[in-house]
Amino acid sequence: MSTTILHPRAGPAAPAAGVGPAHGVGAIVHLVPATIRVWTRRSRQRRALRELAERSDRDHLLDDIGVSPEQALHASAKWFWQP
């Protein structure tokens, strides 16, 4: 829904500030690639975390990032769209 500002001598109605392409299809065009980048990054990070959790020499590596093996496996089991 678009909000318009009317003035008696303004002629045709002008869109209100902040209303425009950024609030419609234009926003979707910008949000879709950004969302895909976030999902891809999340998927790669979780795959790497799972591989790290499954290594035999993992304990000191997981300690470096402050994560237990159980926490690492739990976090890596999430789907890419889950925060």
C-alpha positions in Angstrom: 0.0 0.0 0.0 1.4 3.4 -1.0 0.9 6.5 1.1 0.5 9.8 -0.8 0.9 13.4 0.3 -1.6 15.8 -1.2 -1.2 19.5 -1.4 -3.8 21.8 -2.9 -1.4 23.2 -5.4 0.9 20.2 -5.8 -0.8 18.8 -8.9 -0.6 15.0 -9.1 0.0 13.2 -5.8 3.6 12.6 -4.8 4.6 9.4 -3.0 5.5 9.8 0.7 9.1 9.7 1.7 10.4 6.1 2.1 7.8 4.7 -0.2 9.0 3.4 -3.5 10.9 0.5 -5.1 12.6 -0.4 -1.8 9.3 -1.4 -0.4 8.0 -3.5 -3.3 9.4 -5.7 -6.0 12.7 -3.8 -5.9 13.2 -5.0 -2.3 12.7 -8.6 -3.3 15.2 -8.2 -6.1 17.8 -7.1 -3.5 16.8 -9.5 -0.7 16.8 -12.7 -2.6 20.5 -12.7 -3.6 21.5 -11.5 -0.1 19.4 -14.3 1.5 21.0 -16.9 -0.8 24.5 -15.7 0.2 23.6 -16.0 3.9 22.3 -19.5 3.4 25.3 -20.6 1.4 27.7 -19.2 4.0 25.7 -20.9 6.8 25.7 -24.2 5.0 29.5 -24.1 4.4 30.2 -23.1 8.0 28.0 -25.9 9.4 29.6 -28.5 7.1 33.0 -27.4 8.3 31.9 -27.5 11.9 30.5 -31.1 11.4 33.8 -32.2 9.8 35.7 -30.6 12.7 33.4 -32.4 15.2 33.9 -35.7 13.5 37.7 -35.6 13.5 39.6 -37.7 16.0 41.9 -34.9 17.1 39.1 -32.4 17.5 39.1 -31.7 21.2 41.8 -29.0 21.2 40.4 -27.5 18.0 36.9 -27.2 19.4 38.3 -25.9 22.7 39.9 -23.1 20.7 36.5 -21.9 19.5 34.8 -22.7 22.9 32.4 -25.4 21.6 31.9 -28.9 22.9 31.6 -31.8 20.5 27.9 -32.2 21.3 27.3 -28.5 20.7 29.2 -28.7 17.4 27.1 -31.7 16.2 23.9 -30.1 17.3 24.7 -26.8 15.5 25.8 -28.5 12.4 22.6 -30.5 12.2 20.5 -27.4 11.7 19.1 -26.7 8.2 20.7 -23.8 6.3 17.7 -21.6 6.7 17.6 -21.9 10.5 19.5 -19.2 12.3 
